[in-house]
């Protein structure tokens, strides 16, 4: 964590309205955080540059630093629970985790299951492929073909995008992005639909493998923090902290560090 980021974190503590220990009322999730003095955050650890493992098996990325910042503001210990993307919402619902910070797009369907704070960034769907023709598409109708096999993360908006926008194509859902990239490289899939940062980073990581991605995203999607929809007090607390971090520049610093600067690529496996 950079010196600037540390200073922003310390400054933000003076702006955030309350620590968890100072609240008179608490919902179920907030009470759990207060009682155990621990914030449990779910993420996949395979969504670079948002969350990923370094070659030393340490968690790093935009989402990881944001989770650390929220735990610091609450003055509690951070515990990151790594799990497949498809398990995140059910784990939030059963109380295994207190929130999801894992590149999760805010959608009407997900908003029926959880409350979302944010967005803390904007993203959009893109396509990773080795096919120069596919790399020039501008809409899902252009790959709505029965001769194409596409892959996407299980239970993701990318998978829904393929099912709804390209029903003629064969969709294979995977647990991890690495599986999808391997399928493309081995000729088992024509392309992977994923968020644009993931596609761009994959091209940067493997510059000699012939992978290409789109110049512009196919959609625009807000990315937010998923919380228990029945705990209004916890929602308000997290919302206030995120607003404070946005105002004093912490979120902007994270965007620069993880989405613009590339020095951290050297830490990847």
LUMTORPA-500353 format. One record per atom (N, C-alpha, C): z negated, y negated, x. Coordinates in pm, whole numbers, plus 32768, in hexadecimal, padded with zeros to 4 digits. Each point is the difference from the previous one (the first is absolute). Example, Ala and Ser with C-alpha at 12.3 -4.5 7.8 and 13.67 -1.06 7.14 Angstrom:
! LUMTORPA-500353
7CF482398527 80007F897FA7 80007F88805A 80487F977FDD 7FFA7F898052 7FB77F937FB3 
END
This chain:
! LUMTORPA-500353
800080778055 80007F897FAB 80007F848059 805B7FA07FE8 800E7F8C8056 7F8B7FA17FF0 7FEF7FA78068 7F957F9C7FF9 80127FA47F8A 807E7FDB7FE3 801A7FA97F8D 7FD680447F80 801F80817FF4 7FDC80487F86 7F6980077FF0 7FB880168071 7F6D80037FF8 7FCA7F7A7FCE 80397F938033 7FD07F7C7FD7 801C7FE87F6C 8074802F7FD1 80207FEF7F73 7FA0804F7FA8 7FDB8077802D 7FA280527FB5 7F797FBB7FF7 7FD07FCB8070 7F7E7FBD8001 80027F857FA6 806E7FB48006 800B7F897FAC 800280247F6D 8044806C7FE0 800F80267F74 7F7B80247FBF 7FA1802E8050 7F7E80247FC8 7FB97F877FC4 80217F8A8032 7FC27F887FC8 80467FD37F80 807880337FE8 804B7FD97F8B 7FEF80607F8B 7FEA807F8020 7FEF80647F96 7F837FE07FB0 800580177F7E 7F967FCD7FA9 7F7D804C800B 80058086800A 7F86804F7FFE 8012807D8054 7F958033803A 80048086803C 7FD380637F96 801F807F8015 7FDD80627F98 7F6A80097FEB 7FB37FE68068 7F70800D7FF2 7FC27F907FAF 804E7F967FE7 7FC77F8F7FB9 80237FFB7F6D 804180667FCC 802B7FFD7F75 7F9480357FA3 7FEB7FB57F92 7F9980287FA0 802F80707FA6 808480047FE3 803780677FA9 806D804A804A 8012807C7FE2 8067804E8044 8033806D7FA4 808480178005 803B80707FBB 7FED807E8053 803B806D7FD2 7FEA80818041 802F80018091 807A7FD08019 803480008089 7FB07FA38058 7FE97F887FD1 7FB47F9F8050 7F748032801D 7FC1803F7F9E 7F7980348015 8002806D806B 806880518002 800D80698065 800D7FC3808C 804F7F95800B 80117FBC8081 7F7B7FC3802D 7FB67FC57FA2 7F7E7FC58020 7F9C806B802C 7FF9806D7FB4 7F9D8068801C 801780448086 807E801F801D 801F804B807A 802A7FA78074 800C7F7C7FE2 80287F9F8067 807F802D8048 805B80387FB2 807E80358035 80717FE27FA0 80717FD48035 80787FEA7FB2 8063806E8023 802580527F9D 805C80708016 808B7FD77FD0 805D7FFD805F 80897FD37FE4 806180748016 805780187F9F 8064806A800A 80847FCA8033 803D8048805E 80877FE18030 803D807D803C 80837FFE8018 80458078802B 800380138098 7FF57F94804B 800A80038093 808B80288030 80647FF67FAA 8089801E802C 80657FA07FC0 7FD57F827FEF 80577F9A7FC7 800D7F8A8060 803380178077 800E7F91805F 80617F977FCA 7FE37F7F801A 7F957FC78051 7F807FE27FB2 7FF580347F85 7F8B7FE37FAF 7F8880548029 801280808011 7F938057802D 803C80798046 7FC580258072 803A806A8053 7F9C802A8069 801F806E8045 7FAE8031806D 80437FE18085 7FB17FD18060 80337FE98087 800C80858048 80367FFE8078 800A807C804E 7F7680388022 7F997FA97FFB 7F75802B8017 7FBB80297F7F 804C80097F94 7FCC802A7F7D 7FA07F9A7FC4 80137F818023 7FB17F957FC4 80527FBD7F92 7FBE7FDD7F91 80427FBC7F93 801F7F708027 80787FD17FDC 80227F75801A 80677FD37F9A 80147F7C7FF6 80637FCB7FA4 7FCA7F907FAA 80587FC27FB4 7FDD7F907FA8 7F9080287FA0 8013806F7FBA 7F9D802B7F9D 7F7A8021803F 800380388078 7F8480248046 7FB17F818020 80437F9B8036 7FBC7F838021 7FCF7FB67F83 804D80087F94 7FD47FC17F83 7F8380467FCB 7FFC80848007 7F8A804B7FD5 7F877FDB8054 80147FF38085 7F927FD78058 7FCD7F767FDB 805D7FA57FE1 7FD97F797FDC 7FAC7FFD7F80 802680507F9D 7FB480047F83 7F76803D8015 7FF8806B804F 7F7D803C801C 7FA77F9E804E 803B7FB7805E 7FB37F9C804B 7FC97F947FA3 80547FD37FA2 7FD37F997FA2 7F9080327FA7 8006807F7FDA 7F97803B7FAD 7F8580288051 80107FFF8085 7F938026805B 7FD580917FEA 806680547FF3 7FE7808F7FF0 8058804C8063 7FE480808012 804E80568057 808380257FBB 806B8009804D 8081802B7FCA 80158094801B 802680497F97 8025808D800E 808B80127FC4 8062801D8054 808980137FD2 801880947FE3 802A801C7F86 801E80897FD6 809880128005 802F80578058 808F8019800F 802A80727FA3 806A7FE87FB2 802F80657FA1 80917FE57FDD 804680637FC7 808A7FE97FD4 80077F927F97 80717FB87FFE 80107F927FA2 7FEA802C7F70 803080777FE1 7FF480327F77 7F73801B7FD1 7FA08004805E 7F74801A7FDD 7FAD7F817FF4 80387F8E8022 7FB17F858008 7FC97FD57F78 80537FFE7F99 7FD27FCF7F7E 7F99805D7FC1 80128083800F 7F9F805D7FC8 7F7B7FF6804B 80057FE78083 7F857FF0804F 7FB77F817FD9 804A7F987FDF 7FC37F847FCE 7FBE80197F7A 8043804A7FAC 7FCC801B7F79 7F8280548002 7FF68061805D 7F8980568002 7F917FCD805B 80147F8A803D 7F967FC3804F 7FF880308090 8061804E802D 8000802B808C 80147F89805C 804E7F9D7FD3 80147F84804B 7FE27F897FA5 7FE57F8D803E 7FDE7F877FB6 807A7FA97FE7 8066800D8053 807A7FB37FEF 80728042804B 807A7FDB7FDC 8078802E8046 80407F888043 801180098083 80507F9E804B 80658052804F 807680137FC7 8060805B803F 808F7FE17FD5 80267F828011 80887FDA7FDB 802380217F72 7FA17FF57FA4 801680297F76 80397F8E7FAC 807780177FC8 80407F9C7FAC 7FB77FF57F7B 7FF67F857FCE 7FC27FE67F7F 806A80157F94 7FEB80647FAA 805F801D7F95 7FB780047F7A 80487FF07F90 7FBF800A7F7D 7FBB80867FEC 8041806D802F 7FC680857FEE 7F7D800F804D 7FFF7FD4807D 7F85800A8050 7F947FA27FCC 802A7F917FC5 7F9F7FA17FCB 7FB880367F85 8036806B7FC5 7FB980447F94 7F8E80568037 800D80288080 7F9D8057803E 7F997FB58054 80277F8D8035 7FA87FB8805E 80157F6A7FF1 7FA17FB48035 800D7F6F8009 80327FDE808C 80587F9C800A 803A7FDC8082 7FD87F728028 7FCD7FF4807A 7FE87F7E803E 807A7FE28056 802E7F847FFD 80727FDA8051 80707FC87FAA 807B80068037 802C804D8074 7FD87FC08085 7FF480548067 7FE77FCC8087 808080008054 806C803B7FCA 80847FF4803F 806A80287F9B 807D7FD9801E 807180287FAE 80568061804F 803380657FBB 805480638041 8078801C7FA5 8049806B801C 807380247FAE 80398084802F 804B80407FAA 803880828021 80797FF2805C 8009805D805F 80728005805A 802880918013 806580168052 803680858016 801080188095 7FC8806E802F 8011802B808B 806380738002 80627FF98058 806980648000 804680058087 805680628013 805A80058073 80907FE77FD3 80117FE77F7F 80847FEE7FC3 80207F6B7FFD 80667FD68048 80227F718009 802D7FC77F79 803880557FA9 80297FD17F7C 7F867FE87FA8 7FA2805F7FFE 7F857FEF7FB3 7FB17F86802F 80097FE28080 7FB37F918038 80307F787FD1 806C7FFE7FB0 80367F817FCF 7FF17FF17F69 7FB8805C7FBE 7FF27FF67F6E 7FAB7F877FDC 80167FCD7F86 7FB27F8D7FD1 7FB7801D7F7D 8011807C7FCF 7FBD80267F84 7FFA80977FF2 7FA380307FAE 7FEF80917FF2 807980437FC2 80507FB67FB3 8076803B7FC2 806480318068 7FF87FC78079 805F80258068 7FDB80848043 7F8580307FEC 7FE080868032 7FD6805D7F8E 802B7FDF7F89 7FEA80567F8C 807280677FFA 7FFB805D805F 806A80638010 7FC6808B800C 8041805F7FC0 7FD080898001 800A80458086 804F7FC6805D 800F803F8083 7F9B7FCE8067 7FA37FAC7FD3 7F9E7FC8805D 7F76803C7FE9 7FB88014806E 7F7480297FFC 7FAD7F92803D 7FA17FCD7FB3 7FA87F94802E 7F7080318001 7FB17FC98059 7F7480258009 7FA97F837FF4 7F8780127FCE 7FA37F917FEE 7F7280367FFE 7FA17FA98016 7F7380278000 7FD6802C7F74 7FB5806C7FF9 7FD280377F80 7FAB7F9C7FB3 80197FF47F7E 7FB67FA87FA4 800A7F6D8025 80697FDB8048 80127F758029 80627FB97FA4 80027F798008 80637FB47FB4 808C801A8037 800A802B807E 808280238039 803B807A7FB8 7FAB80647FE7 802E80767FB7 802A7FDA7F72 7FB27FAB7FC0 80227FD37F78 80837FB28001 80157FB18067 807A7FB0800D 807B805B8006 7FF6806D804B 8070805E800A 801680467F7A 7F9480307FC2 800D80487F81 80407FA97F94 7FDA7F817FFD 80317FA77F97 80877FC38022 80147FDF8080 807B7FBA8026 80708059802F 7FDF8079802D 8066805B8032 7FE4808E7FD0 800180167F7C 7FDC80847FCA 8061806E8027 807B7FDD8026 806180668028 7FE1803A808A 7FBD7FB28054 7FDF802F8087 7F8D80647FFA 7FFB80598062 7F90805D800C 7F8E7FBB8048 7F8980027FC3 7F8A7FC1803C 7FA1806B8034 7FD77FF3807E 7F9B8057803B 7F887FA98025 7F8E801A7FC0 7F877FB2801E 7FB280438070 7FCC7FAF805C 7FB780338074 7F757FC08005 7FA7803D804C 7F787FCD800F 7FF87F908067 805680068068 7FF87FA1806E 808B7FD08028 80077F848032 80807FC78029 804180518070 7FB08036805B 8037804D8070 805380767FCE 7FD6803C7F90 804D806E7FC6 80897FD07FD4 80037F897FC3 807E7FC97FCE 805E7FDF8073 7FCB7FC4806A 80547FDE8073 8039807E8040 7FAF8067800A 802E807F8038 8071803A7FAB 7FF57FF67F7D 806880337FA7 80857FB88018 7FF97F7D8015 807A7FB3801B 803D802B8085 7FAE800A8064 803180238086 803B808C8004 7FC9805B7FAF 8030808B7FFF 806D80187F99 80287F967FB8 806C800D7FA0 7FD980397F7A 7F7D80097FE4 7FD180357F80 7FF67F957F94 800F7F828027 7FFF7F917FA0 805F7F958034 803F7FBA7FA2 805D7F958027 7FB87F7D801A 7F8A7FEF7FC6 7FB77F848015 7F7480077FC8 7FAC7FA5802E 7F777FF17FCE 7FF27F787FBE 7FCF7FFD7F87 7FE07F827FBC 7F6D7FE28019 7FE57F8A8036 7F777FD88022 7FF97F688006 7F877FCC8013 7FF17F6F800E 80477FD1807D 80387F887FFB 80517FCC806E 7FB77FFE8086 7F7E7FD78007 7FBD80038082 7FFF808B8040 7FEF80687FAE 7FFF80898033 808880258039 806A7FDE7FB7 80878020802E 80237FB68081 7FE17F808004 801E7FB28078 7FB48033807A 7F8280207FEB 7FAF802F8070 803480868034 802B80577FA6 80348082802A 807B7FEF8058 80577FA27FDD 80757FE48053 7FD57FCF808B 7F9A7FA98004 7FCF7FCB807F 7FC1806C8056 7FB9805D7FBE 7FBA806A804B 80618063803E 806E80197FBC 805F8066802F 808B7FC38011 800F7FA58062 807D7FB5800D 807980558029 7FE880778032 806F80518033 802880727FA2 7FCA80017F86 801B806F7FA6 80697FE17F95 803A7F898006 806A7FDD7FA2 7FD17FD97F75 7F807FE47FEF 7FCB7FD97F7E 801F7F6D7FE3 80217FE37F84 801D7F767FD5 7FBE7FE77F7A 7FEE7F807FDF 7FC47FDC7F7F 80467F857FC9 7FDD7FD87F88 80437F917FBD 7FD77F7A803B 805A7F9D7FF4 7FE17F79802D 7FA37FB97F9E 800E80207F7E 7FAF7FC07F99 7FC3806B7FA6 7F867FE97FCE 7FC180637FA7 8048800A7F7B 7FF480747FC1 803E80177F7E 7FAB7FC97F8E 7F7E7FF08019 7FA37FCD7F9A 7F9C7FA28043 7FB17FBE7FB1 7F907FAF8031 7F8180367FBF 7F9C80268053 7F86803D7FCB 7F837FBF803B 7FA17FDA7FA9 7F807FCD8031 7FA48072802A 7FBF7FF38072 7FA480668034 7F717FCF7FF0 7FA980547FC4 7F787FD47FE5 7F9680688021 7F837FDB7FE7 7F8B80568016 7FD7803A7F79 7FFE80857FF6 7FDD80427F82 7F6A80197FF9 7FC57FDC7F8D 7F7080107FE8 7FE880427F79 7F86802E7FEC 7FD780357F7E 800E7F927F97 804E801B7F98 801B7F987F9C 7F867FDF7FAA 7F9780538006 7F8B7FE97FAC 7F8F7FB68047 80147FDF8081 7F977FBB804B 802B7F70801B 7FE67FA97FA1 802D7F758009 7FB97FB58070 7F81801F8016 7FB57FBA8069 803C801C808A 8024807E8018 803B80238081 80897FC0800F 804C7FFF7F93 80837FBE8002 7FF17F6E8028 7FA37FBA7FC0 7FED7F72801D 7FD97FE98092 7FAB80578035 7FD57FF3808A 8077800F8060 804D806B7FEF 8071801A8058 80697F927FF1 80177FD47F85 80607F957FE7 7FD87F808048 7F7E7FDF7FFD 7FCF7F888044 8012800B8097 7FE380748037 800F80138090 80937FF48029 805A80427FB5 808D7FFA8023 80347F717FF5 7FD47FB87F9C 80287F747FF1 7FCF7FAE8078 7F858018802B 7FCB7FB88074 80508020807D 801E807F8016 804D80288076 808D7FC67FFD 80387FF37F89 80867FC57FF4 7FFB7F6C8023 7F9B7FBA7FCD 7FF47F708015 7FEA7FDC8094 7FB3804E8047 7FE17FDA808B 805F803F8065 8062804C7FD2 8069802F8059 7FF4808D8033 7F9C804C7FD4 7FF1808A8031 807780557FD6 802A7FF77F82 806F80517FCF 80817FDB8049 80157F7F8017 80777FD48049 7FFF8035808F 7F8A8001803F 7FF480358087 802080958004 7FD380497F9C 801E808F7FFA 809580187FED 80417FAE7FAD 8090800F7FEF 80497FEC8084 7FD87F998049 80407FE58081 7FE980738062 7F8380308006 7FDD80688060 804980827FE6 800B80277F81 803480857FE1 809080027FCC 80317F907FCA 80877FFF7FC7 80647FB28053 7FCF7FAD805C 805A7FB08052 7FF780258093 7F8780028039 7FEF8026808C 80148097800E 802D802A8073 8021808E8013 7FB080418072 7F9F7FB88039 7FB780368072 7FB880827FDF 7FD3800E7F83 7FB180757FD8 805380807FFD 80847FF58001 805480777FFE 7FE3805D8075 7FD37FC68070 7FE480508078 7F8C80607FEA 7FAD7FE67F9B 7F8B80567FE6 802380797FA9 807A80047FC9 8026806E7FA9 801D807F8051 7FF080757FC2 801E807F8045 809080058031 
END
